[in-house]
Each structure stands twice: as structure tokens, then as C-alpha cells.
Amino acid sequence: MPEHDLSAQESAAIGIICAIPDEIAQFGDAFQKEKSTSFGGFDFAEGLLEGKRCILVEAGMGKVNAAVVATILAQNFNCRSLLFSGVAGGLDPALGVGDVVIGKHLIQHDYGIINNEVTESYHPGHLPIFMPSERFGYHLDGALHTRIEQALKGFVLPELSAEASGGTARTPTLQFGTILTGDQFVNCTATRNRLHNELGGQAVEMEGAAVAQVAERFGVDWLVVRSLSDLAGEESGIDFIKFLHETAAGAAIVLRRLITVL
Ligand code: SAH
């Protein structure tokens, strides 16, 4: 993050982006809305969350929507950090529906090259054909990572119902991980396995790494928090609908806790 006047930095707002109504609804009354402005058909709601000045916006799904909204937050609202709170498909067999992943490494898995029907992901903007080795994906700021770890000491997520956890009620896990972003809803076990094995992803979604790319361009912090609504296999469409309401809460609960260190 570039050096700014500290007081100006503190007074600048934090941008919070969600893709779908169920994600934004999780902030409920905790977000005290003061006013809203419209740009490009998006509604930017300004107000307070946990005492911090925030701008909350529903971007719709996909990387382009996320990038447009992130750009407006950075350019028009001078936001000092860009956050994403929402749901994702789980890729790591160790994780279940309801678990929460904080993005430590964000990758746009659908940017790259296709050779002989095999997809290879590259860093966004890299010229395809020459293997880009020096840079791959977006890494969470080191100082922010440390502050997040401190803020989460002793923190426990609310218990998940037996239905959502697929057996007995349990406390969801919370971890840093690799989040993959692409313009597809992954509803395919073979793709889920490939993405996990080749890119080491814990979760897959459709917006996060686009927000990171814009944030990096504008020199502001970014943070992506995702709770797992499904496991990205053939059942993911059904799980998504069944568990969305319950699982969408996790990301917002974690983000509300973390906003104090942003
Ligand atoms: N099929 C759903 C709509 C897709 S949800 C329906 O019936 O309503 C896709 C949204 O949730 C995106 O914003 C994405 O970021 C996230 N998401 C959740 N699970 C996902 C998965 N398995 N693959 C990709 N994105 C997922």
C-alpha cells in the first residue's frame, strides 16, 4: 500500500463487494446505511459496519462485474481497501460445506492457454505461449495476514446444522488457503479434482481474483473471504440452493470480525 497521509487513510472508506443478494443480506442491520449512489447500474451503499466507514455493493456474478465495481470503489470512492465476502465451491477434500477460506493466494484459473485440450493457467495479462514463471496469482499482503491472525485468535464460527454438514452438527473450520476464480460455476467432479491437484485450490468462485487484480492496480489492500456453499461436484447446484442461506453467513461473520484490523 502506498504511503498516504495517515488521517486521510483512516477516513477513506473500505469497499465491500458481494456477488449475489444472499451474500449481501448477511450484513443485515449490522450495516448502518447512510446513503446510496448509483454508477453503471450498481448501487453503492455508504454507511458504517463495526464502526468503520464502508461502501457495500452487490456486483452480480463473474469477473467483469467484480472488476467494474472494484474499479469504481477505488477510483470514484477512493476506497483504501477492497474486500469480497461470499460463498464458493470447496475443492479440497479436507473441507466441507460451511467451512470458511480466507484467500492467501488468488488465481484466475481461466486465464491462460489451451494446448491439446489441456488448460494451463497463466498470470492475468501475461502473453500466452511463453510460460510465465516469475509471477502467478495474487498474494495476500504479509502485514495484513499477521493482523488477521491476531484478530482471529480465539474466534470460533457458529455451529452448522446437521443437514448442511451432511451428518452431525459441527463447528465449521476457518483457514487461509488458495482461492481460484473463473467465469464458470464448477459443477463437475473431474474439474474439481483437476483444479485442486494442479493449482492446489481450497475453493473456487467467480470474482475474488478479479478484485485482487484491480486492488493491485490501484495500490490498495484486498481481502477475499469465502464460506463453502457446495463442493463443486455434480451435486453443487443442489447443495448451493439448499445450503446457501446457512453457509453464506460464515463469510460475513468472519469479515465483520476482520474489518476492525483493516
Ligand atoms: N447455480 C446457482 C447460481 C450460481 S452461484 C443458482 O442456482 O442460483 C455462483 C456464485 O457463487 C458466484 O458468485 C460464485 O462466486 C459462487 N460459487 C459458489 N459455488 C461455486 C462453484 N461451485 N463454482 C463457482 N462459483 C461458485
Residues whose N, C-alpha, C, O or C-beta is under 5 A from the ligand:
A	BS01	SAH	A19 M61 V87 A88 G89 Q184 F185 V186 V204 E205 M206 E207 S229 A232 S236
